Every structure is written in structure tokens, then in C-alpha cells.
């Protein structure tokens, strides 16, 4: 019991240090607001119409940027439901057994009634020793948060939070609005940046803010553009950053496109099926984070099959997280019942290859 005090102090110091990158971003944004609004618009721009237009457009972008950043930071990552946790009797049974096939038999028995389709590289059931639960598909344990995170993408130090199912849409909007913020500042500051070098600006402190504002905004634009484009590609392919590095493993083996349903359905899975919520940092992603539809021709014999027309009471995690008896959710059913759009050439080749032996492609829900 004695070491618990020093460990808690160390943990508290670590948590405080984790906020340094967020504080750095907050200070940069605060300075950019001062430099753009006061030094550029109010002090340097003489045309009233130009000043008003710049200020109005700036504050709209600034508000959306800060809102998305706030949501990304303070939205709590979602953890697996209690149905994935081991009961007390199962824990005791697992502890009594030796590590090996006997434990896997126990885990397979527990996973039989759960929508779990991915495996480890060796084909074993994915189990978290620290959290004592069976990992849902696309769920991973974060060493920083010390929790299992649903559809974990990565742990981002710039938001001091795990980016996963509950806040991935917010993270995408944060990248989009921060990029738009930097591009807007760069474009509107360019004329006065040129005046700085042509001696067209008054000799005040404002000219130095204008100079550094242009440099910082343009540099951040380059890094944000590359990151935003990469994550747009991930959304189109329905992959997380972890899955892009290491493909998820199913019973038939690794499949990098295992969760891809085509561009449109992949996009809707992250942003939802109501277009009015797409640009707003409000949760609208489809599903509950514990199970995801896939397009695979190889059925998992250990899992109960569910018809494509079955539904559940939930449309999203925001509307309650009751775990249904069938793995297929209502929102996921809508993704699968419409005409499939295959954007991946691999999926088209696989479909042609299976034409002779399996004329009907089975669209299976594999969360």
C-alpha cells in the first residue's frame, strides 16, 4: 500500500504534462486572434467594407474551429459494453486454466454469443488482460488512457485524448476547420504581407504581427493539409490509422478492406445519414462502436448469422447503448440493404473470382 502514494503523484504529474501540447495550441490560437482581429483588421485595414467582411468570415470559421477542437478534446472515448466483460465465474475459470488452447476454448465459448469476428494474427480470440474483456472488432487498448477504446484510431497528444468511435467525426471536422482557418488567414493577410516588404505599412508593431501571422498560418496549412488528406483517404477506405498500419485479421486471414462498404457508405458511417449534421460537431455517426458491417464472402462458422433485414432499437450510440440480440443494427442494416457501391478494385476482383462457385455474394455483419 505504501507505494500507492508516489505512484498517484507520478500519475498526476504525467496527466498535467499531457496538457502541455493542448496549452501550446491554445496560446497559438489566442495570439492569432489578437494579431488578426486587432493588429490586422482594426489597426491596419483602412477600408471599412473589407474590414467588416474579413471580421465576419473570420469569426464564423474561428467559432467552428474552436467548437470542433473542444469536442475532440472533451468527448469521452467510448469503452466496450459490459457484455464483453468476463463474469466473475469466467474470470476464475480462466485463471485456473493454463495459458494456451484451454483458455482459448473458454474465450471462444464466451465470444460465441457476441458479434466478434476479428482475431489475432495467430487466429486467437482478441482478449485484453488489463481490462479483462473480449475486445470488440476495431477496439484496441490505449496505453496512455489505460482503457480499451472502441474503434480506436490513435491517441493524439494535441488533443490529449484518444481519437475513436465517439469523437472521430469531431477530429475530422477539427482538421477541416483548422485548415480552413489557416488558409483564410494566409489568403487575407497576403496583401499586407507584401506591403510589409514594399514598405507600404506604417512603422508600428502591427507589421511584425502581420509578418509572423502569415508565416505561422502558411506553415500550419501545409502540415494540416497533409494530415487532413490522409484521414480523408482513411474515411473513404473505412480504415483507422491502426488498421492502415496493420490490417484487421478475420478467420480467413488479414483483410485491409474487410470493413469497407464503398465510398458513400464509408462516409455515412462516420458522418451519419443526415446531411444537415455533417459540418456540425454533433455526434451523428452510425452504429454503436461495438459492431460494424463488413462485405466478406467467407462466413464465420462460429458466429450466429443475422439476416440483412434485422434491426435494433438503436440508430447510434447517442440514442442509448442497449446491446441487441442480433449483431446487425438498424443504421448498419440501411448501409447494407441498399445497392452496394464498390469503390475498391479488390472487392470487384474478389466478386468476379467467386462468381462460378458462389454466385451470390453474402454481405455479412462483422462488428
N, C-alpha and C positions, 0 to 999 in steps of 0.2 A: 504493500500500500504506500510505502514511503516515496517511491519514485514517481507516483502519480502526480504529485505537485509539480516537480520540474518538467515532467512531460506536458502537463497542461499549459505551463508558462511557455514552453518551447512552441507548442501548437498555436498558442495565441500570438506569439511573435511572427510565426510563419504566416498566419492569416492576415496580420497587419501588413506584412511585406507584399503579400499578393495584391494589395490595393494600390501599390505604387504605380504600375502601368496605367491604371484607370485614372489616378490622380494626375498623371502626366498628360493624358489625353484631355482631361477636364481643363487643365491650365492652358493647354494649347488652344482649345476651343474658346475659352474665356478671352484670351488675348486676341484671337482672330475676330471675335465680336467687337471688342474695343477698337481694334485697328480699322475694321471695315466700316462700322457704323459711325464712330466718332471722327477718326482721323481721315478716312477717305470720303465718306458720303457727306458728313456735316461740315468738315473743315476744308476739304479740297475741291469738291464738286460745286461749281457755281450755278449751273443750270438747275432750276427748281424741278422741272419736269423729270429730268434724268435722275435727280436725287430721289424723288418720290418713287419712281418705278423701281429703282435699284433697292431701296429700303423695303418696299412691299414684297418684291420677289425674294429678297434675301431672308426676310423673317418667316415666310412660308416654308422655304427649304430648311431653314435653321430649326424651326419647330418640329418638322417631320424627322429631321436627323436626330435631334435630341430625344424625341419620343421613342424612336426605334432603338436608339442606344440604351435608353433607360429600360425598356422592355427586355432587351437582350441580357442586360446585367442582372436585373432583379426578378426575372421569371425563374422560378424554382424548377430545376430539372426533374422530370418525372421518373419515378422508380418503378420496378416491376410490381404487379399486384400481389396480394397475399397468396393467391392461388399458386404462384410459382415458388413460394417459400416452403421449406420442408416442415412437416409437422414434428412434434416432439418425438413421437414414436419412430418416425422415419429417420430422424437425426440419430437416435440411439442405435437403430438398426444399422445405419451407415457407419457409425463409429465402431461397432462390433466387428464388422466385416473387414477383411484385409483389403488394401488398395489393389484394385485390379478388376477382373471380369465380374466378380460377385457384386462389387459396388455399382458397376455399370448396369447390371441386371436390375438392381433396386431403382436406379435413376431412370432406366427405360420404363419400368413399371409405372413410376410416378408421371413420367412425361407422356405416357400413352393417352391420357385424357386432356392433354394441353396442346395448344396449337404451336408446337415446336418442330421445326423442320430442318434447321441448320445444325451442323455438327462441328466438332473439332477436326483438325487435319487428319487425325487418326480414325475418325468416324465415331468418336465417343460423344455422349450427351454433354452439352456445354453446362458446366456447373461452377458456381463461384464459391470457393471455400470461405472467403471472408464474409460474404453476405448470407451464406448458407441458403442459396436458392438456385433453381434451374434458370439459366439465362434465356429470356425470350429471344426470338430472332432479332438480329441487329442491335442487341443490347450488349454493352461492354462495361467492365469495371474501370472506373476512373481512379487512378492512384492519388490524385490531388484531392478530389472530393471524398474519396474512400467510400464510394457508393457505386452500385450498378445503375447505369443511365440508359433509358430507353432510346433506341436509335441514336446512339452516341456518334457524333461527328468528330469532335475533338474538344479538348479543353483549351479555351482561348485566354491567355493572360491579359489581353487588352480589355476584356470584359469581366475578368475574374469569375468566370462561370463556365460550366460545361455547355457546349452547344449540342443540342439533341432534339428529340421529337417536340418538346414543349416550346422551344424558342428558336428553332432553325429558320422559320419564316421571318422572325424578328431580326435574326442575324443577317439574312439576305437583304432585308429592307435597310438595315443599318449600313451595309456595304453600298447599296444603291444610293441612298440619300447622302452618305458621307462623300461618295464620289461626285454626285451632283453638286454638293456644297463646294467642294474644292474646284470643280470645273467652272462653276458660276463665278467664284471669286477670281479665278485666273482670267476668265474672259472679260469681266467688267473692270478688273484692275490693270489690264494690259495697256490701255491708252495712257494711264497715268504712270505706269512703269516706264513707258517710252519717254514721257515728259521728264522723268527723273534724269535720264541720261542726256536729254537735249536741253537741260536747264530751264524747263518750262514750268517747274513747280516752285512755289515760294520757299524760301530758305527757312523752313520750320521743322520741328520734329516729326511732322506728319509724313514727310517724304521718306524718312527711314522706315516708318511703319509700312508704307506703301511698297517699298522695296522688298522688305522681308516677308510681307504678306504674299507677294507674287511668288517669291522663291519657295516658300513653305507650301503654298497651295498647289503649285505645279508639281513639286516633288511628291507630295502625298497623293496627287492624282495618278501618277504613274504606278505606285505600289498598290493603291486601291483598285485601279483598273485591272491589273493582272490578277489580283485575288478575286475580284467580282466575276471576271470572265471564267476563272477556274470553277467557282462554285455554281455559276450558271450551267456549265458543262456537266457538273455533278447532278444538278437537278434534272437536266434533260435525260441523263442516263439512269436516274434514280439510284444513285450511289452516295454513300457517305465518304468522308475523307479516309476513314479506316478501311472501307471496302474498296476504295480505289487503290490503296496500297496492298491490301491482301483480300482477294476475292472470297466471298462467303462460300462455305462448303456445305453442300447438300449430300443426300445419300448417294447420288450418282457422281459426286465429286465437286470440285470448285466450279463456280459459275459466276463470272463477273456481271452478267446480265440477268441473273436469277430473279431480281426484283423489278426489272424494267418492264413496263407495260406499254411503251411508246411515248413519244414526246408529250402529247396532250394529257394523257392520264398521269404521267410522272409529274407534270407541272401541277395538276389539280390535287395530287396527293399532298403536296407541300402547301399550296396557297388556297386550297378549297375550291368548291364549285360555284361560289357566288362572287362574281367579278367585282362587286362593289367593295369587298373586303380585301382585295389583292394589294392595293397600295397602302393599306392602313395597318399599323402594328397592333392588330387584334387577332387573337387566335382563331384560325379558320381551317387548319389542316384536317385532312380526312383520316379516320381511323382512331385508334386508342393508344397506339405506340407499342402494343404487345403483340400484334399480329399484322402481317402485311400480305396482300395478294401477290402472287407471282404467276408467271407464264412458263410452265415447265411441262414437258410431256412425260416425265418419269414420276409416277405417283409413289408416295412413301407408304409402304405397306403397313408400317407401324402406327400410322395416324388414321383416325376416322375420316372418311371422305365427307365433304359437305357440298350440297348442291349449290350451283351458282345463284339460284334464286332465293336462298335462305337469307334471313335478315335478323338484325338485333335491334334492341331499343335505342342503341347509341348511334349517333352520327359522328360524334367527335368526342375527344377527351374532355372538352369544355362542358359537355352536357351530362357528365356523370361517367363513372368508370366501372359499371357493373360488368362482370365477366360472363359472357353468354355461354350457353351450352354448345353452340356451333361456333367454329372459328371465324366464319365469314361475317363481316359487319355489313350494315346497310350501306354505308358510304363505300365500302370496298366492293359490294355487290354491284353498285352503279358503275364502278370502274371496269367491271368485267362483263356485264351484260350487254353493253353497247358494242358496236362493231370494233374489233381490235385494230389499232393502228400500229403497225410495226415499223419502228424507226431504225432498229438495229439490224444490220445485214446478217448478223449471226443468227438472229431469230428466224429470218426468212430462209436461210440456208438449211437450218435445222428442220423447218417445216417441210421443205421440199424433200429432204432426205428421209423423213418419216412417212412420206405420202403413201408408199406402197404397203408398208407393214402396218401403219397406224393412220388411216385416212382421216380421222377426226382428232384434232388437237384438243387436249384436255387442258382447260385453264384452271389451275389449282390454286387455292388459297394456302400460302405457306407463310405464316406470320413469323 
